[in-house]
Amino acid sequence: MTYFRRIWIVALPFVVAFLYPWVFERLFGGPATGVNPSWTPDADTINHAGAAGIAVAATFTLLLISSICGTFLACKTAFTRLSTAAFCGYVVLGACIYATALSVTFYGSKPYIEDLGKDTFCSTVGRYFSPHFAPARISGVSCSEKISAAKETGKKSSEDRLLPLVKVITLSGWASVLVLVAITLCTVVISVLPTEPQVRSVLNGTDNPAGAEHLDRASRDRLNDAAHDLADRIRNLKYLAFAAAAALGIGVAFFKSWAEWPLAFWFAIDKKDKLHWPFVDAYQTLASALENYEGLFFVTIMVTVFGPLALILSRRGRHLARLDPELVDDPAKRTQWLANHGLTLTTWDQAQRFLVFVSPLLAAPIAELLKQLVTLAKP
């Protein structure tokens, strides 16, 4: 029952998830407009498109691996702290929250592929997936009209060829939501702390005049055990934060790879092309804006998932230190006691936590830097 009283921790990321599409709809101006460039399936274009496709496949694979590993870590951590019956309830509750989260993710807002312009993907990636490369440009005709025509002729349209990409994007959403739900519920388990250790103070003898009283041996052992348990929870929280940051950061990189895939078909277009460059530039700007918005959203999710628990555990550590009468009036000694039990943060620890929290926001720039380095390394 204690675990259900902490379920409010799960509500915080849900609130962010609900607000995310609401804010997006008020900020988003629509897909890029202009003359959609056509492309020919020559060797250079196919090579660039194929390299972009490999990046999509690689980031998708990494996303699946990180999501599975993060989910396993969360379940393992929860299992070690729960009874078998409580863990079964944890799994059932997680399944219900997972189903609800999926409905929020996939039905609360339009897919990004529509925000970027489905016709753009039809005329680039859709044709790339076609074994014969449909000769007609599709930018002037809607995808739905192409599908209807395809059904009449018995041929597959470019949107039909988009199905592999759409399925991969959908599966990536399932994986990202799964690891977030598992980790969020695990933070609820970690947040339920054991009862405060019962300690008893005794007066100091003449041979130990420093201070008025101190803890007896049994009380000190119970206090140390509580401090070690708290340090273990903090350590688990750090591992979960790393797992979540990896999944979300790779998720942003995956989004960047498929969102910018159409640009690989227009690699030869530069500012000298006055007809097509405005559309390409507008599409690049739109994709970058969506990547940054996605990164900011994931940073907010990280803060709402781990922020409350970090505050709870930090406050618990300071409270345990105050239970020892020898530490109450000695800040230096209290700080040393916290450090000895792994309950303080060094400068490196603080830097690590900062990087973990902002990693989703840094994922897109880092991916772009790697892309540029690979481009420069080509002969």
Phi, psi and omega per residue, in radians:
M1 nan -0.543 3.132
T2 -1.101 -0.602 -3.122
Y3 -1.151 -0.616 -3.119
F4 -1.227 -0.448 3.110
R5 -1.254 -0.334 3.110
R6 -1.692 0.123 -3.070
I7 -1.186 -0.206 3.104
W8 -1.066 -0.389 3.109
I9 -1.087 -0.612 3.128
V10 -1.203 -0.511 -3.071
A11 -1.170 -0.528 -3.074
L12 -1.074 -0.914 3.093
P13 -1.119 -0.499 3.105
F14 -1.149 -0.690 3.099
V15 -1.067 -0.753 3.112
V16 -1.097 -0.725 -3.133
A17 -1.114 -0.635 3.097
F18 -1.232 -0.700 -3.112
L19 -1.261 -0.474 -3.055
Y20 -0.977 -0.971 3.124
P21 -1.183 -0.538 3.134
W22 -1.104 -0.807 3.101
V23 -1.169 -0.694 -3.102
F24 -1.069 -0.753 -3.115
E25 -1.086 -0.479 -3.126
R26 -1.551 -0.280 3.125
L27 -1.763 -0.478 -3.006
F28 -1.325 2.333 -3.099
G29 -1.722 -0.167 -3.128
G30 2.006 2.881 -3.117
P31 -1.186 2.902 3.138
A32 -1.108 2.495 3.123
T33 -2.100 2.749 -3.134
G34 2.364 -2.882 -3.127
V35 -1.445 1.968 -3.138
N36 -1.268 2.057 -3.079
P37 -1.158 2.464 2.998
S38 -1.552 2.925 3.132
W39 -2.544 2.728 3.121
T40 -1.981 2.494 -3.078
P41 -1.363 1.048 3.068
D42 -1.486 3.095 -3.023
A43 -1.116 -0.785 -3.104
D44 -1.106 -0.757 -3.129
T45 -1.134 -0.763 3.141
I46 -1.115 -0.656 3.117
N47 -1.129 -0.788 3.121
H48 -1.131 -0.751 3.130
A49 -1.144 -0.680 3.121
G50 -1.153 -0.698 3.095
A51 -1.106 -0.701 3.092
A52 -1.140 -0.643 3.094
G53 -1.152 -0.645 3.082
I54 -1.112 -0.677 3.090
A55 -1.093 -0.687 3.087
V56 -1.094 -0.815 -3.125
A57 -1.125 -0.708 -3.108
A58 -1.163 -0.821 -3.131
T59 -1.178 -0.593 3.091
F60 -1.135 -0.740 3.112
T61 -1.099 -0.778 3.106
L62 -1.091 -0.646 3.121
L63 -1.122 -0.749 3.109
L64 -1.101 -0.774 -3.119
I65 -1.110 -0.813 -3.130
S66 -1.139 -0.630 3.134
S67 -1.202 -0.740 3.121
I68 -1.140 -0.785 3.138
C69 -1.121 -0.736 3.124
G70 -1.132 -0.702 3.104
T71 -1.142 -0.733 3.115
F72 -1.100 -0.752 3.125
L73 -1.080 -0.753 3.141
A74 -1.118 -0.784 -3.139
C75 -1.147 -0.712 3.134
K76 -1.118 -0.757 3.127
T77 -1.109 -0.744 3.123
A78 -1.164 -0.660 -3.103
F79 -1.135 -0.633 -3.134
T80 -1.231 -0.301 -3.090
R81 -1.918 -0.056 -3.116
L82 -2.109 2.699 2.975
S83 -1.254 2.937 -3.120
T84 -1.074 -0.750 3.139
A85 -1.135 -0.751 3.135
A86 -1.149 -0.634 3.126
F87 -1.167 -0.663 3.079
C88 -1.085 -0.723 3.056
G89 -1.102 -0.646 3.089
Y90 -1.056 -0.745 -3.131
V91 -1.183 -0.753 -3.141
V92 -1.105 -0.804 3.107
L93 -1.075 -0.704 3.117
G94 -1.091 -0.674 3.115
A95 -1.123 -0.712 3.118
C96 -1.137 -0.785 3.128
I97 -1.148 -0.636 3.131
Y98 -1.094 -0.784 3.127
A99 -1.100 -0.725 3.115
T100 -1.135 -0.741 -3.135
A101 -1.118 -0.647 3.098
L102 -1.117 -0.698 3.124
S103 -1.114 -0.656 3.097
V104 -1.167 -0.717 -3.074
T105 -1.208 -0.784 -2.984
F106 -1.720 -0.306 -3.127
Y107 -2.021 -0.175 -3.132
G108 -1.434 -0.288 -3.126
S109 -2.671 2.872 3.125
K110 -1.266 2.665 3.054
P111 -1.127 2.582 3.124
Y112 -1.063 -0.494 -3.094
I113 -1.135 -0.471 3.058
E114 -1.394 -0.630 3.101
D115 -1.117 -0.615 3.138
L116 -1.372 -0.378 -3.123
G117 1.971 1.737 -3.087
K118 -1.146 -0.595 3.113
D119 -1.069 -0.585 3.096
T120 -1.107 -0.749 3.111
F121 -1.224 -0.598 3.099
C122 -1.063 -0.733 -3.049
S123 -1.444 -0.130 3.132
T124 -2.064 -1.345 -3.102
V125 -1.112 -0.657 3.125
G126 -1.054 -0.759 3.094
R127 -1.208 -0.579 -3.135
Y128 -1.132 -0.651 3.129
F129 -1.300 -0.295 -3.136
S130 -1.332 2.292 -3.086
P131 -1.178 -0.363 -3.095
H132 -1.980 0.042 3.139
F133 0.931 1.643 -3.118
A134 -0.937 2.202 -3.042
P135 -1.273 -0.426 -3.060
A136 -1.434 2.468 3.008
R137 -1.243 2.499 -3.082
I138 -1.890 -0.127 -3.071
S139 -1.073 -0.442 -3.116
G140 -1.531 -0.106 -3.111
V141 -2.227 2.423 -3.103
S142 -1.199 2.725 -3.141
C143 -1.095 -0.702 -3.105
S144 -1.079 -0.681 3.110
E145 -1.173 -0.632 3.109
K146 -1.141 -0.676 3.139
I147 -1.119 -0.764 -3.137
S148 -1.064 -0.781 3.113
A149 -1.097 -0.641 -3.124
A150 -1.164 -0.670 -3.134
K151 -1.152 -0.590 -3.138
E152 -1.240 -0.636 -3.087
T153 -1.613 -0.180 -3.129
G154 1.396 0.149 3.123
K155 -1.814 2.727 3.134
K156 -1.495 2.400 3.102
S157 -1.527 3.067 3.113
S158 -1.194 -0.539 3.084
E159 -1.176 -0.627 3.039
D160 -1.010 -0.640 3.120
R161 -1.275 -0.248 3.082
L162 -1.379 -0.216 -3.067
L163 -0.966 -0.712 3.089
P164 -1.005 -0.749 3.128
L165 -1.182 -0.745 3.131
V166 -1.080 -0.725 3.129
K167 -1.137 -0.693 3.117
V168 -1.131 -0.738 3.116
I169 -1.098 -0.749 3.122
T170 -1.104 -0.779 3.141
L171 -1.125 -0.618 3.099
S172 -1.135 -0.635 3.070
G173 -1.139 -0.722 3.086
W174 -1.041 -0.781 -3.105
A175 -1.150 -0.755 -3.120
S176 -1.119 -0.763 3.129
V177 -1.143 -0.679 -3.127
L178 -1.046 -0.865 -3.090
V179 -1.179 -0.604 3.122
L180 -1.192 -0.730 3.115
V181 -1.120 -0.788 -3.129
A182 -1.087 -0.765 -3.120
I183 -1.217 -0.696 3.129
T184 -1.093 -0.777 3.107
L185 -1.148 -0.580 3.100
C186 -1.169 -0.606 3.078
T187 -1.141 -0.543 3.057
V188 -1.110 -0.756 3.127
V189 -1.092 -0.761 -3.129
I190 -1.163 -0.554 -3.063
S191 -1.256 -0.341 3.136
V192 -1.407 1.740 -3.042
L193 -1.509 2.638 3.065
P194 -1.146 2.894 -3.135
T195 -1.077 2.660 -3.126
E196 -1.057 2.314 -3.127
P197 -1.115 2.387 3.109
Q198 -1.439 2.081 -3.109
V199 -2.110 2.695 3.138
R200 -2.300 2.270 -3.131
S201 -1.688 2.537 3.082
V202 -2.215 2.673 3.141
L203 -1.260 2.551 3.106
N204 -1.263 2.595 3.085
G205 -1.504 3.129 -3.131
T206 -1.169 -0.421 3.133
D207 -1.431 -0.129 3.116
N208 -2.376 1.264 -3.020
P209 -1.312 -0.199 -3.079
A210 -1.181 2.101 3.134
G211 1.419 2.937 -3.108
A212 -1.592 -0.543 -3.078
E213 -2.685 2.952 3.103
H214 -2.636 2.960 3.137
L215 -1.406 2.550 3.026
D216 -1.324 2.991 -3.008
R217 -1.078 -0.782 -3.119
A218 -1.099 -0.734 3.132
S219 -1.139 -0.694 3.140
R220 -1.157 -0.647 3.097
D221 -1.124 -0.731 3.116
R222 -1.140 -0.664 3.119
L223 -1.175 -0.702 3.106
N224 -1.154 -0.686 3.099
D225 -1.090 -0.731 3.111
A226 -1.120 -0.681 3.123
A227 -1.165 -0.689 3.119
H228 -1.168 -0.682 3.089
D229 -1.105 -0.714 3.125
L230 -1.142 -0.714 3.108
A231 -1.093 -0.642 3.106
D232 -1.146 -0.677 3.090
R233 -1.142 -0.710 3.095
I234 -1.103 -0.697 3.110
R235 -1.126 -0.739 3.080
N236 -1.077 -0.701 3.126
L237 -1.085 -0.686 3.126
K238 -1.117 -0.760 3.128
Y239 -1.122 -0.699 3.107
L240 -1.138 -0.654 3.114
A241 -1.133 -0.710 3.086
F242 -1.081 -0.757 -3.133
A243 -1.116 -0.764 3.130
A244 -1.150 -0.727 3.139
A245 -1.106 -0.676 3.122
A246 -1.117 -0.823 -3.118
A247 -1.129 -0.780 -3.107
L248 -1.244 -0.696 3.106
G249 -1.098 -0.771 3.094
I250 -1.159 -0.577 3.093
G251 -1.067 -0.718 3.094
V252 -1.157 -0.711 3.105
A253 -1.105 -0.679 3.097
F254 -1.130 -0.758 3.106
F255 -1.051 -0.743 3.125
K256 -1.086 -0.722 -3.064
S257 -1.139 -0.776 -3.108
W258 -1.427 -0.528 3.127
A259 -1.151 -0.570 -3.114
E260 -1.693 0.122 3.121
W261 -1.013 -0.777 3.130
P262 -0.991 -0.494 -3.130
L263 -1.108 -0.458 3.135
A264 -1.139 -0.460 3.128
F265 -1.382 -0.232 -3.096
W266 -2.037 0.457 -3.028
F267 -1.054 -0.497 -3.076
A268 -1.456 -0.128 -3.107
I269 -1.461 2.226 3.115
D270 -2.240 -2.998 -3.063
K271 -1.139 -0.319 3.123
K272 -1.218 -0.416 3.115
D273 -1.454 1.579 -3.043
K274 -1.156 -0.398 -3.091
L275 -1.393 -0.774 -3.006
H276 -1.782 -0.419 -3.069
W277 -1.045 -0.696 3.122
P278 -0.990 -0.685 3.121
F279 -1.202 -0.780 -3.137
V280 -1.083 -0.762 3.132
D281 -1.128 -0.721 3.125
A282 -1.142 -0.684 3.117
Y283 -1.149 -0.743 3.107
Q284 -1.072 -0.747 3.118
T285 -1.107 -0.737 3.140
L286 -1.138 -0.778 3.140
A287 -1.089 -0.735 3.122
S288 -1.117 -0.692 3.120
A289 -1.114 -0.733 3.124
L290 -1.161 -0.650 3.102
E291 -1.108 -0.777 3.125
N292 -1.151 -0.665 3.114
Y293 -1.144 -0.726 3.084
E294 -1.092 -0.748 3.110
G295 -1.089 -0.743 3.108
L296 -1.122 -0.681 3.089
F297 -1.068 -0.761 -3.138
F298 -1.191 -0.613 3.059
V299 -1.084 -0.747 3.106
T300 -1.085 -0.690 3.090
I301 -1.083 -0.767 3.127
M302 -1.032 -0.778 -3.116
V303 -1.129 -0.758 -3.104
T304 -1.250 -0.484 3.133
V305 -1.366 -0.799 -2.989
F306 -1.788 -0.375 -3.116
G307 -1.033 -0.920 -3.125
P308 -1.047 -0.740 -3.119
L309 -1.173 -0.668 3.100
A310 -1.057 -0.706 3.101
L311 -1.163 -0.697 3.138
I312 -1.093 -0.811 -3.100
L313 -1.212 -0.651 3.118
S314 -1.129 -0.758 3.122
R315 -1.133 -0.631 3.112
R316 -1.112 -0.701 3.128
G317 -1.093 -0.770 3.111
R318 -1.134 -0.610 3.129
H319 -1.174 -0.720 3.127
L320 -1.083 -0.680 -3.134
A321 -1.106 -0.578 -3.112
R322 -1.325 -0.203 3.108
L323 -1.285 -0.341 3.119
D324 -1.593 2.005 -3.098
P325 -1.069 -0.421 3.132
E326 -1.274 -0.283 -3.082
L327 -1.813 -0.205 -3.013
V328 -1.073 -0.816 -3.043
D329 -1.801 0.274 -3.119
D330 -2.264 1.527 -3.090
P331 -1.001 -0.684 -3.116
A332 -1.134 -0.766 3.135
K333 -1.192 -0.610 3.116
R334 -1.172 -0.724 3.101
T335 -1.108 -0.698 3.112
Q336 -1.133 -0.683 3.119
W337 -1.112 -0.733 3.109
L338 -1.123 -0.702 3.137
A339 -1.167 -0.697 -3.139
N340 -1.104 -0.499 -3.123
H341 -1.734 0.180 3.091
G342 1.243 0.561 -3.082
L343 -1.945 0.244 3.066
T344 -2.146 2.832 -3.131
L345 -1.928 2.175 3.016
T346 -1.367 3.018 3.100
T347 -1.057 -0.675 3.112
W348 -1.154 -0.691 3.086
D349 -1.076 -0.751 3.129
Q350 -1.133 -0.691 3.104
A351 -1.131 -0.705 3.099
Q352 -1.049 -0.823 -3.122
R353 -1.104 -0.679 3.113
F354 -1.102 -0.793 3.136
L355 -1.121 -0.648 3.117
V356 -1.109 -0.764 -3.090
F357 -1.185 -0.648 -3.079
V358 -1.654 0.014 -3.086
S359 -0.994 -0.689 3.092
P360 -1.063 -0.576 3.134
L361 -1.292 -0.463 -3.137
L362 -1.544 -0.195 -3.022
A363 -1.094 -0.797 -3.102
A364 -1.130 -0.836 3.093
P365 -1.064 -0.667 3.123
I366 -1.152 -0.730 3.109
A367 -1.089 -0.684 3.109
E368 -1.154 -0.674 3.103
L369 -1.108 -0.775 3.104
L370 -1.093 -0.681 3.119
K371 -1.080 -0.749 3.127
Q372 -1.157 -0.669 3.124
L373 -1.148 -0.687 3.093
V374 -1.127 -0.695 3.122
T375 -1.109 -0.724 3.134
L376 -1.193 -0.506 -3.099
A377 -1.371 -0.219 3.139
K378 -1.164 2.470 -3.140
P379 -1.200 nan nan
